[in-house]
Amino acid sequence: MATLLYITVNSKPEYLSTSKTVGRIFINKYKELHPDDIIEELDLYTDDIPRVNYKIFTSRATLVSGEDYEQLSDEEKNQANQIKQLCDQFLRADKYVIAAPMWNVFFPSMLKQYLDCIIQNGKVIEIDTKNNKVEGLLNDKKRKMIYIQSSGANIPFFLSTKMNHGTNYLHDIFKFLGISKFYKILVEGVDEKSTGKEKAIKHATEDIEDMIEFF
Ligand SMILES: Cc1cc2nc3c(=O)[nH]c(=O)nc-3n(C[C@H](O)[C@H](O)[C@H](O)COP(=O)(O)O)c2cc1C
């Protein structure tokens, strides 16, 4: 039995959001294939994601503890606790589905804020200051990730390296952290006349059919 963490990054309700609509199609199909798996959902807009600040991360990516924690205000303690819980939730999962729109050739900042919360020293990475080394720790079990990105434009393959910064970044960072399998579903041309939302969702649904069995 696996645990899947489904993360959305959009203030729109599902029926208006292309990325969330495709994300839900994926999750529903996944449930049909794996009825016993646990699915946790995290909405980075409605679930409060703290901003990392210097009192909470005492040194690089190291969550405050002990004496330093006791010195925090109640509000800061709450934020530190929340950040700990977000990281624990991420670690618990075996599979990840992230659905987000492309914003200015990247993903919305809430996702970066979330990643800055969960990529913690001693849990997700190991920072070896003596040897100046940082290592990912997520290769402790087989983890898989799928990134669903909706974009207004159809991005030609030859421009992908220049324009798909969000997808490329997520691929790189999760590989570094130790997640070996990274898949993507590009829901493209949502705002283009020649494609449009409906067609883009239809194409993405076909892609889901092709890859869901391997996920
Ligand atoms: C702030 C903002 C920035 C955007 N930047 C891009 C972009 O760089 N490239 C692109 O193709 N579409 C861009 N779009 C269009 C969205 O990616 C597109 O409408 C997407 O399908 C929306 O997905 P959603 O319905 O899940 O929000 C942008 C939209 C917004 C609101």
The ligand as an SDF file (V2000), in Angstrom:
LIG
                    3D

 31 33  0  0  0  0  0  0  0  0999 V2000
    0.3600   35.3370  -13.8810 C   0  0  0  0  0  0  0  0  0  0  0  0
    0.2570   34.4550  -15.0980 C   0  0  0  0  0  0  0  0  0  0  0  0
    1.3840   34.1900  -15.8410 C   0  0  0  0  0  0  0  0  0  0  0  0
    1.3090   33.3470  -16.9480 C   0  0  0  0  0  0  0  0  0  0  0  0
    2.4520   33.0560  -17.6510 N   0  0  0  0  0  0  0  0  0  0  0  0
    2.4040   32.2130  -18.7210 C   0  0  0  0  0  0  0  0  0  0  0  0
    3.5880   31.8740  -19.4410 C   0  0  0  0  0  0  0  0  0  0  0  0
    4.6920   32.3090  -19.1410 O   0  0  0  0  0  0  0  0  0  0  0  0
    3.4700   31.0440  -20.4940 N   0  0  0  0  0  0  0  0  0  0  0  0
    2.2630   30.5190  -20.8820 C   0  0  0  0  0  0  0  0  0  0  0  0
    2.2210   29.7730  -21.8430 O   0  0  0  0  0  0  0  0  0  0  0  0
    1.1230   30.8060  -20.1970 N   0  0  0  0  0  0  0  0  0  0  0  0
    1.1730   31.6360  -19.1340 C   0  0  0  0  0  0  0  0  0  0  0  0
    0.0290   31.9310  -18.4130 N   0  0  0  0  0  0  0  0  0  0  0  0
   -1.2410   31.2840  -18.8160 C   0  0  0  0  0  0  0  0  0  0  0  0
   -1.5210   30.0400  -17.9470 C   0  0  0  0  0  0  0  0  0  0  0  0
   -0.3860   29.2020  -17.8650 O   0  0  0  0  0  0  0  0  0  0  0  0
   -2.6620   29.2370  -18.5370 C   0  0  0  0  0  0  0  0  0  0  0  0
   -3.8210   30.0230  -18.6230 O   0  0  0  0  0  0  0  0  0  0  0  0
   -2.9020   27.9900  -17.7160 C   0  0  0  0  0  0  0  0  0  0  0  0
   -3.5280   27.0430  -18.4410 O   0  0  0  0  0  0  0  0  0  0  0  0
   -3.7380   28.2600  -16.4940 C   0  0  0  0  0  0  0  0  0  0  0  0
   -3.9370   27.0520  -15.7600 O   0  0  0  0  0  0  0  0  0  0  0  0
   -5.0400   27.0190  -14.6170 P   0  0  0  0  0  0  0  0  0  0  0  0
   -6.3760   27.0680  -15.3130 O   0  0  0  0  0  0  0  0  0  0  0  0
   -4.8330   25.7830  -13.8570 O   0  0  0  0  0  0  0  0  0  0  0  0
   -4.8280   28.2690  -13.8040 O   0  0  0  0  0  0  0  0  0  0  0  0
    0.0720   32.7840  -17.3180 C   0  0  0  0  0  0  0  0  0  0  0  0
   -1.0760   33.0710  -16.5540 C   0  0  0  0  0  0  0  0  0  0  0  0
   -0.9890   33.8880  -15.4600 C   0  0  0  0  0  0  0  0  0  0  0  0
   -2.2390   34.1810  -14.6430 C   0  0  0  0  0  0  0  0  0  0  0  0
  1  2  1  0
  2  3  1  0
  2 30  2  0
  3  4  2  0
  4  5  1  0
  4 28  1  0
  5  6  2  0
  6  7  1  0
  6 13  1  0
  7  8  2  0
  7  9  1  0
  9 10  1  0
 10 11  2  0
 10 12  1  0
 12 13  2  0
 13 14  1  0
 14 15  1  0
 14 28  1  0
 15 16  1  0
 16 17  1  0
 16 18  1  0
 18 19  1  0
 18 20  1  0
 20 21  1  0
 20 22  1  0
 22 23  1  0
 23 24  1  0
 24 25  2  0
 24 26  1  0
 24 27  1  0
 28 29  2  0
 29 30  1  0
 30 31  1  0
M  END
$$$$
